């Protein structure tokens, strides 16, 4: 089948490469000419495990191509997938500028039946706006061709995006006619083989499903962080509590890890956008506001612990940071807790030596050559001349480090563990001061 994908970001590129991998002819289009040029030169501009191989293999086989040409893109695919960004507007609601630009582009060039598939995360009612935008362009051109609009939200996780796309837990399709459902079934058949994963519903429910899923996950994290902060003040260990509640099958172990806050391009913006959507519908979404608020405070929790530990000595101290991406497995630093910590430390006159396996380039782009921030090529180099270590992102390579070497390199043996990866008793035995999240009396 022929598929066009608008947007060569985390979702668009993974979607395009995976559809090509199963035999489709995929054309990916982006307005970012430099990005398309890099892709055409064989360079994959984002890090996602397995993606580079997939892109190379499928471009070589002639099933995957990249362009900036909208006319060529619209002419190519029966399916016109929208996978462009929906960043937060000034008031937190989703900015639909890019989505509607694509809709107008499709309307401006299409000359035969097309299925417009919305993969971007968009507020309830957006499919109607996409339909109107396409129709307005067709009307302007005086052209009469049929098209359908489907909502097919994406649930892949950065860091495991290819795996998630290839083996989805569910494929949500919001459609308002049986013809599009049948076409989407055909398109997704290779990913839907051993049991039925397609969940078919009306368009508005599909649009809300994506926000509800992200808001539920964000709520789980903020809930655990609230419990962790409480555990700390009550002298309990949240890690014991986590196992204690996770063993209840109604709760489960997944996604109940306390830490220094959630980040990324989805949870923060989607919780805010859902809250705005509720407000626009005349409903005050109090839980969502609290989830967001708890997270904003949680991103400062390591800084507060450092202030408490170093007191007046914080200005002039150097902190080593391990992990900068918003979670392991990605180079994405959008809304990452690391960035809040770096800003906070620099603002207090402290210095930062930081290392991340994949996100250094993104941090360099964001902070430029800011005074006080040094990015170093290995975890142990970050410790040289530092007065303490903060683990911010739990990449596997940080899980079992050489603590004796850490102690030798650090000016002061202090570890701030933003992900509760280390054993407090072991670290105490090795002579470290240890600060976790919600672990006993380590406020
Ligand atoms: P991204 O910022 O990585 O990529 C978006 C791409 O779209 C960019 O390359 C941009 O240049 C391009 N673009 C913008 N306007 C365009 C236009 N008019 N025509 C063609 N290309 C255009 O974004 P992303 O992380 O891939 O997210 C895309 C959407 O998917 C968002 O709505 C997001 O909420 C949703 N989503 C993201 C994830 C994730 O983990 N990143 C997961 C599920 C859903």
Boltz pocket constraint, residues with backbone or C-beta under 6 A from the ligand:
constraints:
  - pocket:
      binder: B
      contacts: [[A, 6], [A, 7], [A, 8], [A, 9], [A, 10], [A, 11], [A, 12], [A, 29], [A, 30], [A, 31], [A, 32], [A, 35], [A, 83], [A, 84], [A, 85], [A, 86], [A, 98], [A, 101], [A, 102], [A, 119], [A, 120], [A, 121], [A, 122], [A, 154], [A, 155], [A, 156], [A, 157], [A, 158], [A, 265], [A, 266]]
      max_distance: 6.0
